[in-house]
Amino acid sequence: MTVFRIVRTTSLPVAQAWRRMTDWPAHAAQVPLTRITVVTEGPSAVGTLFVARTGVGPARFDDPMEIVRWEPPEAGRPGHCRLEKRGRVVLGWAEIEVRESPSGAVVTWTEELRLRGLPEAAGPVLARAGRRVFGRAVDGLLGGGPQSPAR
C-alpha cells in the first residue's frame, strides 16, 4: 500500500477550485496518454462512475473509479470527494478536499495507490511517481499559476 498527499494553495475561490478539481474529463489533459470517460449521466454525485484509460495501443489499461463520497463545499464547510478505484490493474482510493483559506482555497489530494502485481517494496518509488504525476495534475487543474505547497 502506498499513500501520498499533495497540498496546494490557490487564489481561486473555494467553489471554483472545487469545480476544477472535480471536472473529471479535465484531469485527462493533465496526465499524459490518458483520456477520461464519464460513464454515468448527470452531474457528479455518489455513484458516478468514470474510467481513466492510460497508454498507447495494446500497452494501455483502464482505471475505473466510483464516487463514494460527494460533499461539495458550503458556507464555511470544506468540500470532500472520495473515489474508489475498481480496476484490475490500479487499486486503492483518492480523496479530494477543498477548503477556504484567507487567500482563496487549499486543495488536498490524498491517494492510496496500488498496482496489481507490484511488490510492496516498490511503494516508495510508486509514491514518488504519484506525487509527481498528480501534483502536476493538481497544478494544471488549478490553472498552472503560482500555487504553493500549503504548510
N, C-alpha and C positions, 0 to 999 in steps of 0.2 A: 504494500500500500504506500502510495506517495501522495502526501498532502502539501500543497503550496498555497501561498496567499499573495495577492497583488493589491496594493492600496494606492490610489491616486486621488489627488485633489484637483478640482477644476473650478473655473469661474462660472461654469454653466449653472443655471438654476436647477434645483433638485429634480423637478418634473422633466426638464429637457434631458438631463443626464440619464434619468430612468428610461425615457423613450429611446434614447440612443443605445443604451446597454441591452434593451430587450427587443431591439429590431433584429430578429434572427437572420433574415437574409443579408442584412448589412454586415454581419460577422464574416461572411464568406469573402467580402472584399478585403478583409484584414488578414486572412490566413491563406498563404499560398496554396495553389492547386486544390482549393476547396470551394464547393458550392453547397448551399443550404436550401432545402425544400421543406416548407411547412406543409404537413400532411392534413391537419385538421383545418376546418373553415372557421372564420370569425376571428375576433380579437384574442390575444393570448389570455389564457386562464388555466386553472388546474385542469389537467387532462390534455392540454395542447401537445401534439406530437410533431417533431420535426427531425430531419435527417441531415447530417453533415456528411457529404461524400468527399473524400480526400484522395488524391492520387491522379495517375495518368494511365489510360488504357487498362490493361489487366492488373497493373500494380496499384490498386485502389481498394479502399474499404469504406464501409458505411459506419457512421456513429449515430445511431438513433437515440433520441432523447425525449423525455416526457417531463412536462412541468408538473411538479407535485406540490409546490407551494407558490402562491401568487398573491402578493400583498403590495400593490402599488403604494407609493408614499402618499401620505395625507398630512394635513396640518400638524406639524411637529412630530410625526411618526415616520421612521425610515421605511423605505420600500425593501421588500425581500422577495427573491425568487430562488427556488431550488429546482434544479434539473437532475433527473436520474438518467444515467447512461445505460442503455438497454442493448448494447451491441454484442456481437460475437468476438470482436477484437478489442474495442475500447470499453472499459467498465469504470464505474465509480459515480461521482456526482459533482455538481458545481453549484455554488451559491453566490448570488449577486446581492449586495446590499448597497443602497444609495441613500445617504443621509445628508441633511443640511449641515453646512459649515458656515462660519462667519463670512467667508469669501465666495460661497457658492455651494458646492457639494463635495462629498467624499464618497468614492466608489471603492468597495472592497469586493474582490473576486477571490473566493476560496474554492479550491478544487481538490478532490481525491481522484487521482488518475491511475488506472491500472491497464496494462496491455496484456491480454491473454498470452501466456507462454513466456513472458518476460520474467526472469527470476527477481526475487525481492532485492537482491544485491544491486540491481540496476536502478533502484529507487532514487538515489541522489542524482544520477545523470538525467533520469526522466523528470525529476522536479526542476532541475536547472533548465532543461529544454522547455518544460511547461511554463515556467516563469517568463522565459524569453518570448515564446510564441504568444502566450496570452497577454503578457504585458504590452507587447506591440499592438495586439488586437484592441485592448482597452484604450490605449493611447489613440489609436486611429478612430475608434468609435466616438471618443470624446472630442474629436476634432483635430487631433495631431498638434494642437497648440501647446503652449508651455504648461504641462502638468508636472506635478512633483509628487514623489512618494510622501504620503502623509506620515506624520510622526505619531 
